[in-house]
Amino acid sequence: MRAAATRGRANLYRGCLMPSCNEPRHYARGLCATHYYLARGLVRRQQITWGELEVAGRCYPSHGLGGRPENTSEAIDRLLYAQDCAPK
């Protein structure tokens, strides 16, 4: 059962996107942990952007699930307000 559940994902994630990397598992954006943190460092130092890496085929687009809001309580309030105002 487990093999069948992961079979579809095996084609989606084939390991790190860097050509010289043999790491079979990806960490984030299609990169292994080592290459992800190297790329993140370059982006933080403004030497390259995630968009440029995506266009070059060196990473996948962000899923937008990570990150931390600057003020967590305000983010929670906005979420709760959106749920309260949603049509029922």
N, CA, C and O atoms as a GROMACS GRO file, in nm:
protein
  352
    1MET      N    1   0.083  -0.119   0.000
    1MET     CA    2   0.000   0.000   0.000
    1MET      C    3   0.087   0.125   0.000
    1MET      O    4   0.058   0.220  -0.073
    2ARG      N    5   0.191   0.127   0.079
    2ARG     CA    6   0.277   0.245   0.088
    2ARG      C    7   0.347   0.272  -0.044
    2ARG      O    8   0.360   0.388  -0.085
    3ALA      N    9   0.393   0.168  -0.111
    3ALA     CA   10   0.461   0.187  -0.240
    3ALA      C   11   0.366   0.250  -0.341
    3ALA      O   12   0.407   0.335  -0.420
    4ALA      N   13   0.241   0.209  -0.339
    4ALA     CA   14   0.144   0.266  -0.433
    4ALA      C   15   0.117   0.412  -0.401
    4ALA      O   16   0.095   0.493  -0.492
    5ALA      N   17   0.117   0.447  -0.273
    5ALA     CA   18   0.090   0.585  -0.233
    5ALA      C   19   0.203   0.679  -0.274
    5ALA      O   20   0.177   0.796  -0.303
    6THR      N   21   0.326   0.632  -0.278
    6THR     CA   22   0.439   0.718  -0.311
    6THR      C   23   0.478   0.709  -0.457
    6THR      O   24   0.563   0.786  -0.502
    7ARG      N   25   0.420   0.618  -0.532
    7ARG     CA   26   0.459   0.599  -0.672
    7ARG      C   27   0.440   0.726  -0.754
    7ARG      O   28   0.525   0.758  -0.837
    8GLY      N   29   0.330   0.799  -0.734
    8GLY     CA   30   0.304   0.920  -0.809
    8GLY      C   31   0.403   1.031  -0.778
    8GLY      O   32   0.441   1.108  -0.865
    9ARG      N   33   0.446   1.038  -0.653
    9ARG     CA   34   0.541   1.141  -0.613
    9ARG      C   35   0.682   1.113  -0.662
    9ARG      O   36   0.762   1.205  -0.678
   10ALA      N   37   0.713   0.987  -0.687
   10ALA     CA   38   0.848   0.952  -0.731
   10ALA      C   39   0.882   1.019  -0.864
   10ALA      O   40   0.996   1.057  -0.887
   11ASN      N   41   0.783   1.033  -0.952
   11ASN     CA   42   0.807   1.099  -1.079
   11ASN      C   43   0.817   1.250  -1.065
   11ASN      O   44   0.887   1.315  -1.143
   12LEU      N   45   0.747   1.306  -0.966
   12LEU     CA   46   0.748   1.450  -0.947
   12LEU      C   47   0.880   1.497  -0.887
   12LEU      O   48   0.933   1.600  -0.930
   13TYR      N   49   0.933   1.425  -0.790
   13TYR     CA   50   1.056   1.465  -0.722
   13TYR      C   51   1.164   1.362  -0.750
   13TYR      O   52   1.164   1.253  -0.692
   14ARG      N   53   1.255   1.395  -0.837
   14ARG     CA   54   1.359   1.301  -0.875
   14ARG      C   55   1.492   1.331  -0.807
   14ARG      O   56   1.596   1.283  -0.851
   15GLY      N   57   1.490   1.406  -0.703
   15GLY     CA   58   1.613   1.442  -0.636
   15GLY      C   59   1.650   1.586  -0.666
   15GLY      O   60   1.572   1.661  -0.723
   16CYS      N   61   1.769   1.622  -0.627
   16CYS     CA   62   1.817   1.759  -0.642
   16CYS      C   63   1.826   1.796  -0.790
   16CYS      O   64   1.868   1.715  -0.872
   17LEU      N   65   1.788   1.920  -0.823
   17LEU     CA   66   1.789   1.967  -0.961
   17LEU      C   67   1.929   2.008  -1.010
   17LEU      O   68   1.949   2.026  -1.130
   18MET      N   69   2.023   2.022  -0.919
   18MET     CA   70   2.159   2.057  -0.962
   18MET      C   71   2.221   1.939  -1.035
   18MET      O   72   2.222   1.827  -0.982
   19PRO      N   73   2.274   1.961  -1.156
   19PRO     CA   74   2.322   1.850  -1.238
   19PRO      C   75   2.432   1.767  -1.174
   19PRO      O   76   2.438   1.645  -1.195
   20SER      N   77   2.518   1.828  -1.097
   20SER     CA   78   2.631   1.755  -1.040
   20SER      C   79   2.597   1.686  -0.907
   20SER      O   80   2.682   1.619  -0.849
   21CYS      N   81   2.474   1.703  -0.859
   21CYS     CA   82   2.436   1.649  -0.728
   21CYS      C   83   2.373   1.510  -0.742
   21CYS      O   84   2.288   1.488  -0.828
   22ASN      N   85   2.416   1.419  -0.658
   22ASN     CA   86   2.363   1.282  -0.660
   22ASN      C   87   2.266   1.256  -0.546
   22ASN      O   88   2.224   1.141  -0.526
   23GLU      N   89   2.228   1.360  -0.472
   23GLU     CA   90   2.136   1.343  -0.360
   23GLU      C   91   1.999   1.302  -0.414
   23GLU      O   92   1.939   1.376  -0.491
   24PRO      N   93   1.948   1.185  -0.374
   24PRO     CA   94   1.821   1.137  -0.429
   24PRO      C   95   1.698   1.207  -0.372
   24PRO      O   96   1.591   1.201  -0.430
   25ARG      N   97   1.713   1.273  -0.258
   25ARG     CA   98   1.598   1.338  -0.195
   25ARG      C   99   1.607   1.489  -0.212
   25ARG      O  100   1.716   1.546  -0.211
   26HIS      N  101   1.493   1.553  -0.227
   26HIS     CA  102   1.491   1.699  -0.232
   26HIS      C  103   1.450   1.752  -0.096
   26HIS      O  104   1.381   1.684  -0.020
   27TYR      N  105   1.492   1.873  -0.066
   27TYR     CA  106   1.460   1.938   0.060
   27TYR      C  107   1.352   2.044   0.038
   27TYR      O  108   1.248   2.043   0.104
   28ALA      N  109   1.379   2.137  -0.054
   28ALA     CA  110   1.283   2.243  -0.085
   28ALA      C  111   1.313   2.296  -0.224
   28ALA      O  112   1.429   2.301  -0.266
   29ARG      N  113   1.208   2.335  -0.296
   29ARG     CA  114   1.221   2.391  -0.430
   29ARG      C  115   1.296   2.298  -0.525
   29ARG      O  116   1.359   2.344  -0.621
   30GLY      N  117   1.291   2.168  -0.500
   30GLY     CA  118   1.356   2.072  -0.586
   30GLY      C  119   1.505   2.058  -0.562
   30GLY      O  120   1.575   1.993  -0.640
   31LEU      N  121   1.556   2.118  -0.456
   31LEU     CA  122   1.698   2.113  -0.424
   31LEU      C  123   1.721   2.032  -0.297
   31LEU      O  124   1.636   2.028  -0.209
   32CYS      N  125   1.837   1.969  -0.289
   32CYS     CA  126   1.875   1.903  -0.164
   32CYS      C  127   1.902   2.014  -0.061
   32CYS      O  128   1.910   2.131  -0.097
   33ALA      N  129   1.915   1.977   0.064
   33ALA     CA  130   1.935   2.077   0.170
   33ALA      C  131   2.060   2.161   0.145
   33ALA      O  132   2.057   2.283   0.164
   34THR      N  133   2.168   2.098   0.104
   34THR     CA  134   2.293   2.171   0.081
   34THR      C  135   2.276   2.277  -0.027
   34THR      O  136   2.312   2.393  -0.007
   35HIS      N  137   2.220   2.239  -0.141
   35HIS     CA  138   2.205   2.334  -0.250
   35HIS      C  139   2.095   2.438  -0.222
   35HIS      O  140   2.104   2.551  -0.268
   36TYR      N  141   1.993   2.399  -0.147
   36TYR     CA  142   1.890   2.496  -0.111
   36TYR      C  143   1.949   2.608  -0.026
   36TYR      O  144   1.925   2.726  -0.053
   37TYR      N  145   2.027   2.571   0.077
   37TYR     CA  146   2.084   2.673   0.164
   37TYR      C  147   2.190   2.756   0.093
   37TYR      O  148   2.207   2.874   0.124
   38LEU      N  149   2.262   2.697   0.000
   38LEU     CA  150   2.356   2.775  -0.081
   38LEU      C  151   2.281   2.877  -0.166
   38LEU      O  152   2.320   2.994  -0.173
   39ALA      N  153   2.174   2.833  -0.232
   39ALA     CA  154   2.094   2.923  -0.315
   39ALA      C  155   2.028   3.031  -0.230
   39ALA      O  156   2.025   3.147  -0.269
   40ARG      N  157   1.977   2.992  -0.115
   40ARG     CA  158   1.912   3.089  -0.026
   40ARG      C  159   2.011   3.197   0.018
   40ARG      O  160   1.976   3.314   0.028
   41GLY      N  161   2.134   3.155   0.044
   41GLY     CA  162   2.237   3.252   0.082
   41GLY      C  163   2.265   3.351  -0.030
   41GLY      O  164   2.280   3.471  -0.004
   42LEU      N  165   2.271   3.303  -0.153
   42LEU     CA  166   2.292   3.392  -0.268
   42LEU      C  167   2.176   3.489  -0.284
   42LEU      O  168   2.196   3.607  -0.314
   43VAL      N  169   2.054   3.440  -0.263
   43VAL     CA  170   1.936   3.526  -0.275
   43VAL      C  171   1.938   3.631  -0.164
   43VAL      O  172   1.908   3.748  -0.190
   44ARG      N  173   1.972   3.592  -0.043
   44ARG     CA  174   1.975   3.688   0.068
   44ARG      C  175   2.082   3.795   0.049
   44ARG      O  176   2.065   3.909   0.091
   45ARG      N  177   2.192   3.757  -0.016
   45ARG     CA  178   2.299   3.853  -0.044
   45ARG      C  179   2.271   3.931  -0.173
   45ARG      O  180   2.354   4.010  -0.217
   46GLN      N  181   2.154   3.908  -0.231
   46GLN     CA  182   2.107   3.976  -0.352
   46GLN      C  183   2.202   3.956  -0.470
   46GLN      O  184   2.219   4.046  -0.552
   47GLN      N  185   2.263   3.839  -0.478
   47GLN     CA  186   2.348   3.806  -0.592
   47GLN      C  187   2.267   3.742  -0.704
   47GLN      O  188   2.310   3.740  -0.819
   48ILE      N  189   2.149   3.689  -0.670
   48ILE     CA  190   2.059   3.627  -0.767
   48ILE      C  191   1.920   3.626  -0.705
   48ILE      O  192   1.905   3.645  -0.584
   49THR      N  193   1.818   3.604  -0.786
   49THR     CA  194   1.682   3.596  -0.732
   49THR      C  195   1.629   3.454  -0.753
   49THR      O  196   1.680   3.378  -0.836
   50TRP      N  197   1.525   3.421  -0.677
   50TRP     CA  198   1.462   3.290  -0.696
   50TRP      C  199   1.404   3.281  -0.837
   50TRP      O  200   1.407   3.174  -0.898
   51GLY      N  201   1.352   3.392  -0.888
   51GLY     CA  202   1.297   3.392  -1.023
   51GLY      C  203   1.402   3.358  -1.128
   51GLY      O  204   1.373   3.284  -1.222
   52GLU      N  205   1.523   3.412  -1.112
   52GLU     CA  206   1.630   3.380  -1.207
   52GLU      C  207   1.668   3.233  -1.199
   52GLU      O  208   1.696   3.170  -1.301
   53LEU      N  209   1.669   3.179  -1.078
   53LEU     CA  210   1.700   3.036  -1.061
   53LEU      C  211   1.590   2.950  -1.124
   53LEU      O  212   1.619   2.846  -1.184
   54GLU      N  213   1.464   2.992  -1.110
   54GLU     CA  214   1.353   2.918  -1.170
   54GLU      C  215   1.364   2.918  -1.322
   54GLU      O  216   1.347   2.814  -1.385
   55VAL      N  217   1.392   3.035  -1.381
   55VAL     CA  218   1.403   3.046  -1.526
   55VAL      C  219   1.517   2.959  -1.578
   55VAL      O  220   1.508   2.900  -1.686
   56ALA      N  221   1.626   2.952  -1.501
   56ALA     CA  222   1.741   2.872  -1.541
   56ALA      C  223   1.717   2.723  -1.518
   56ALA      O  224   1.800   2.640  -1.558
   57GLY      N  225   1.605   2.687  -1.455
   57GLY     CA  226   1.574   2.547  -1.430
   57GLY      C  227   1.651   2.488  -1.312
   57GLY      O  228   1.665   2.366  -1.302
   58ARG      N  229   1.700   2.574  -1.224
   58ARG     CA  230   1.778   2.528  -1.109
   58ARG      C  231   1.696   2.512  -0.982
   58ARG      O  232   1.747   2.464  -0.881
   59CYS      N  233   1.569   2.553  -0.986
   59CYS     CA  234   1.480   2.530  -0.871
   59CYS      C  235   1.336   2.538  -0.918
   59CYS      O  236   1.307   2.594  -1.024
   60TYR      N  237   1.247   2.481  -0.840
   60TYR     CA  238   1.104   2.490  -0.867
   60TYR      C  239   1.048   2.617  -0.803
   60TYR      O  240   1.111   2.672  -0.712
   61PRO      N  241   0.932   2.663  -0.848
   61PRO     CA  242   0.868   2.778  -0.783
   61PRO      C  243   0.831   2.745  -0.639
   61PRO      O  244   0.811   2.629  -0.603
   62SER      N  245   0.821   2.848  -0.559
   62SER     CA  246   0.781   2.832  -0.420
   62SER      C  247   0.635   2.792  -0.413
   62SER      O  248   0.553   2.834  -0.495
   63HIS      N  249   0.603   2.711  -0.314
   63HIS     CA  250   0.463   2.673  -0.292
   63HIS      C  251   0.394   2.775  -0.203
   63HIS      O  252   0.272   2.771  -0.186
   64GLY      N  253   0.471   2.867  -0.146
   64GLY     CA  254   0.413   2.972  -0.063
   64GLY      C  255   0.368   2.925   0.074
   64GLY      O  256   0.290   2.993   0.139
   65LEU      N  257   0.415   2.810   0.117
   65LEU     CA  258   0.372   2.757   0.247
   65LEU      C  259   0.463   2.797   0.360
   65LEU      O  260   0.422   2.794   0.476
   66GLY      N  261   0.585   2.834   0.331
   66GLY     CA  262   0.681   2.866   0.436
   66GLY      C  263   0.676   3.012   0.475
   66GLY      O  264   0.584   3.085   0.440
   67GLY      N  265   0.777   3.051   0.547
   67GLY     CA  266   0.787   3.190   0.588
   67GLY      C  267   0.715   3.216   0.718
   67GLY      O  268   0.638   3.132   0.767
   68ARG      N  269   0.741   3.331   0.774
   68ARG     CA  270   0.682   3.368   0.901
   68ARG      C  271   0.631   3.511   0.890
   68ARG      O  272   0.707   3.600   0.852
   69PRO      N  273   0.505   3.535   0.923
   69PRO     CA  274   0.457   3.673   0.919
   69PRO      C  275   0.532   3.758   1.021
   69PRO      O  276   0.578   3.707   1.124
   70GLU      N  277   0.545   3.885   0.992
   70GLU     CA  278   0.618   3.972   1.084
   70GLU      C  279   0.549   3.981   1.218
   70GLU      O  280   0.616   3.986   1.322
   71ASN      N  281   0.418   3.984   1.219
   71ASN     CA  282   0.345   3.988   1.345
   71ASN      C  283   0.244   3.874   1.342
   71ASN      O  284   0.139   3.884   1.279
   72THR      N  285   0.277   3.766   1.411
   72THR     CA  286   0.196   3.644   1.405
   72THR      C  287   0.054   3.668   1.455
   72THR      O  288  -0.040   3.614   1.396
   73SER      N  289   0.036   3.745   1.560
   73SER     CA  290  -0.098   3.766   1.614
   73SER      C  291  -0.186   3.841   1.513
   73SER      O  292  -0.305   3.812   1.502
   74GLU      N  293  -0.127   3.937   1.439
   74GLU     CA  294  -0.205   4.006   1.336
   74GLU      C  295  -0.243   3.911   1.223
   74GLU      O  296  -0.354   3.919   1.169
   75ALA      N  297  -0.152   3.822   1.186
   75ALA     CA  298  -0.181   3.726   1.080
   75ALA      C  299  -0.294   3.632   1.122
   75ALA      O  300  -0.382   3.599   1.042
   76ILE      N  301  -0.292   3.590   1.246
   76ILE     CA  302  -0.399   3.502   1.297
   76ILE      C  303  -0.531   3.577   1.300
   76ILE      O  304  -0.635   3.521   1.263
   77ASP      N  305  -0.528   3.703   1.343
   77ASP     CA  306  -0.651   3.783   1.344
   77ASP      C  307  -0.708   3.797   1.204
   77ASP      O  308  -0.830   3.786   1.185
   78ARG      N  309  -0.622   3.822   1.103
   78ARG     CA  310  -0.669   3.834   0.965
   78ARG      C  311  -0.731   3.703   0.917
   78ARG      O  312  -0.834   3.705   0.849
   79LEU      N  313  -0.670   3.591   0.953
   79LEU     CA  314  -0.722   3.461   0.913
   79LEU      C  315  -0.859   3.436   0.976
   79LEU      O  316  -0.952   3.392   0.908
   80LEU      N  317  -0.870   3.463   1.104
   80LEU     CA  318  -0.997   3.442   1.173
   80LEU      C  319  -1.104   3.535   1.118
   80LEU      O  320  -1.219   3.494   1.103
   81TYR      N  321  -1.069   3.659   1.088
   81TYR     CA  322  -1.165   3.754   1.030
   81TYR      C  323  -1.213   3.704   0.894
   81TYR      O  324  -1.332   3.712   0.862
   82ALA      N  325  -1.118   3.652   0.813
   82ALA     CA  326  -1.156   3.602   0.681
   82ALA      C  327  -1.251   3.483   0.693
   82ALA      O  328  -1.342   3.468   0.612
   83GLN      N  329  -1.231   3.400   0.794
   83GLN     CA  330  -1.320   3.284   0.813
   83GLN      C  331  -1.457   3.330   0.863
   83GLN      O  332  -1.559   3.273   0.824
   84ASP      N  333  -1.459   3.432   0.949
   84ASP     CA  334  -1.586   3.484   0.999
   84ASP      C  335  -1.669   3.549   0.890
   84ASP      O  336  -1.791   3.542   0.892
   85CYS      N  337  -1.601   3.612   0.794
   85CYS     CA  338  -1.670   3.685   0.688
   85CYS      C  339  -1.702   3.598   0.566
   85CYS      O  340  -1.771   3.642   0.474
   86ALA      N  341  -1.654   3.476   0.566
   86ALA     CA  342  -1.676   3.388   0.451
   86ALA      C  343  -1.825   3.352   0.442
   86ALA      O  344  -1.892   3.333   0.543
   87PRO      N  345  -1.876   3.343   0.318
   87PRO     CA  346  -2.017   3.304   0.301
   87PRO      C  347  -2.040   3.163   0.355
   87PRO      O  348  -1.956   3.074   0.340
   88LYS      N  349  -2.154   3.146   0.415
   88LYS     CA  350  -2.182   3.015   0.476
   88LYS      C  351  -2.293   2.944   0.403
   88LYS      O  352  -2.330   2.833   0.441
   0.00000   0.00000   0.00000
